[in-house]
Amino acid sequence: MNCSLCNTPLLNKPDEEYYSCSCCKAWVKEKGLYLSPEEERLHYLSHNNDINDPRYKKFSSPISDYILKHFTKEQEGLDFGSGTGPVISGVLKEANYPVTQFDPFFANFTEVLELQYDYVFACEVVEHFQNPREEFHKLSKLLKPNGKLLIMTHIFEAPLVFKTWYYRKDPTHVFIYRRETFEYIAAEFKFNKCEIEGRLVVLSK
């Protein structure tokens, strides 16, 4: 099995379900353990993602706050992997920001992927990428010159213990990132800058 991001042969398997990539430093789930598309869809439907829940708004606020601070109402954004409860889109639309939604299960309007945007955001999405190389290539192409890709995910770093970490246990999580993984992505997909603050990652063209 090769890494689904950098294509490096995966030789180190310190966990019964995950390999550790020696190149991009990601944790890569054994492909035989992936859920089927229908199992994955049903798992997402079981989430209680109420867009009016103040806790949900607060959790996703690193992205919405960043957009409201750094972009204008004249600039266009894409909610990539908007899911069943597109809370960030809701916050931005309340502020009269134009936002388009895409989700392979719940808003599969592929024509929106033919356009380009000033910013694209993916909140708790990239850890579900079964083919991250293909997905980050797509995300890079969706951005206008000087555009930004905003990501929220839980990055693995010390002193976390991977085997007992809650993020590893989600059956739909198949690709987990270290800081070095995002640095690899920035270089590989021609981003000029990679900024990481907590769970928020900003990749700038």
C-alpha positions in Angstrom: 0.0 0.0 0.0 1.2 3.5 -0.9 0.4 6.8 0.8 -2.7 8.3 -0.8 -1.2 11.7 -0.7 2.5 11.4 -1.6 2.5 7.9 -3.1 5.4 6.8 -0.8 5.3 3.0 0.0 3.9 2.6 3.5 6.2 0.3 5.5 5.6 1.5 9.1 2.4 0.3 10.7 2.6 1.1 14.4 -1.2 0.9 14.7 -3.5 -2.0 13.7 -5.5 0.3 11.5 -3.1 3.0 10.4 0.2 3.4 8.7 2.6 6.3 9.4 4.0 7.8 6.2 7.8 8.4 6.3 7.5 11.2 3.7 4.5 13.4 4.3 4.2 12.2 8.0 0.4 11.5 7.7 -1.4 8.7 9.4 -3.0 6.6 6.6 -5.8 4.2 7.3 -5.7 0.6 5.8 -7.9 0.8 2.7 -9.7 -2.4 3.6 -11.2 -0.6 6.6 -12.9 2.2 4.6 -16.7 2.4 4.9 -18.8 2.0 1.8 -20.3 5.3 0.4 -23.7 4.4 1.8 -22.3 3.5 5.2 -20.4 6.8 5.2 -23.5 8.8 4.2 -25.6 7.2 7.0 -22.9 8.0 9.5 -23.0 11.7 8.5 -26.8 11.7 8.8 -26.5 10.5 12.4 -24.7 13.7 13.3 -26.7 16.4 15.0 -25.4 19.4 13.1 -27.9 22.1 13.9 -26.9 25.3 12.2 -28.6 27.3 15.0 -26.8 25.6 17.8 -24.5 28.2 19.4 -22.0 25.5 20.4 -21.7 24.4 16.8 -21.2 28.1 15.7 -18.5 28.6 18.3 -16.7 25.4 17.3 -16.5 26.5 13.6 -15.9 30.1 14.4 -12.2 30.1 13.6 -13.1 29.8 9.9 -16.1 32.2 9.9 -14.2 34.8 12.0 -11.2 34.6 9.6 -13.4 35.1 6.5 -15.3 38.0 8.0 -12.0 39.7 9.0 -10.0 39.1 5.8 -12.6 39.0 3.0 -15.4 41.4 1.7 -19.0 40.9 0.7 -17.9 41.3 -2.9 -15.7 38.2 -2.8 -17.0 34.7 -3.4 -16.5 31.6 -1.3 -17.1 27.9 -1.5 -18.1 25.7 1.4 -16.4 22.4 0.4 -17.9 19.4 2.2 -20.8 21.5 3.5 -22.5 18.4 5.0 -26.0 18.2 6.6 -25.6 21.4 8.7 -23.7 24.1 6.8 -23.2 26.3 9.8 -20.4 28.5 8.4 -22.4 29.1 5.2 -25.3 30.2 7.4 -23.1 32.6 9.5 -21.7 34.1 6.3 -25.0 34.5 4.5 -26.4 36.3 7.6 -23.6 38.8 7.0 -24.5 39.0 3.3 -21.4 37.1 2.1 -22.0 35.1 -1.1 -21.2 31.4 -0.5 -21.7 28.4 -2.6 -22.0 24.9 -1.1 -20.7 21.6 -2.4 -20.8 18.2 -0.7 -20.5 14.8 -2.5 -23.4 13.3 -0.5 -25.7 16.3 0.3 -25.0 19.0 -2.2 -23.5 17.2 -5.2 -23.7 20.0 -7.7 -20.5 19.4 -9.6 -20.9 22.4 -11.8 -19.8 24.6 -8.9 -16.4 22.9 -9.2 -15.9 24.4 -12.6 -15.7 27.9 -11.1 -13.0 29.7 -9.1 -13.4 31.4 -5.7 -11.6 33.9 -3.6 -11.7 31.5 -0.7 -12.6 27.9 -0.1 -13.2 26.4 3.3 -13.4 22.8 4.5 -14.5 22.4 8.2 -13.9 18.9 9.5 -13.7 17.5 6.0 -10.1 16.7 5.0 -9.7 13.8 7.4 -12.4 12.0 5.4 -10.4 12.2 2.1 -9.9 8.7 0.7 -7.8 10.3 -2.1 -6.2 13.4 -0.6 -3.9 13.9 -3.5 -6.8 14.2 -5.9 -8.8 16.3 -3.5 -6.1 18.9 -2.8 -5.3 19.2 -6.5 -9.0 20.0 -7.0 -9.1 22.5 -4.1 -6.0 24.2 -5.4 -7.6 24.7 -8.9 -10.8 26.1 -7.3 -8.9 29.1 -6.0 -8.4 32.4 -7.8 -4.9 34.0 -7.8 -4.2 35.1 -4.2 -7.0 32.9 -3.0 -7.0 31.1 0.4 -7.9 27.6 1.4 -9.1 27.4 5.0 -9.2 24.1 6.8 -10.3 22.9 10.2 -9.1 19.5 11.4 -7.5 18.1 14.5 -3.7 17.9 13.8 -1.9 15.0 15.5 1.1 16.2 17.6 2.8 15.4 20.8 1.9 14.6 23.6 -1.2 12.9 22.0 -1.1 9.1 22.0 -2.4 8.0 18.6 -3.8 4.6 19.6 -6.2 6.1 22.2 -6.9 9.4 20.5 -10.6 10.1 19.9 -10.0 11.4 16.4 -8.5 8.1 15.2 -11.7 6.2 16.4 -14.1 7.9 14.0 -14.9 5.2 11.3 -15.1 7.8 8.6 -11.7 9.3 9.3 -9.1 7.8 7.0 -6.3 10.3 6.7 -4.9 12.2 9.6 -2.5 15.1 9.4 0.6 16.3 11.2 2.0 19.8 10.7 4.6 18.4 8.3 1.7 17.0 6.2 0.3 20.4 5.6 3.8 21.8 4.8 4.1 19.0 2.2 0.7 19.9 0.8 1.6 23.6 0.6 4.8 22.8 -1.4 3.3 20.1 -3.6 0.2 22.1 -4.7 1.9 25.5 -5.1 0.7 27.4 -2.1 2.9 30.3 -1.2 2.2 30.2 2.6 1.0 27.7 5.2 -0.3 29.1 8.5 -1.4 26.8 11.4 -3.1 28.1 14.5 -4.7 25.4 16.7 -7.2 23.5 14.4 -7.2 26.2 11.7 -4.9 25.8 8.7 -4.7 28.6 6.1 -3.0 27.8 2.8 -2.5 30.9 0.6 -1.9 31.2 -3.1 
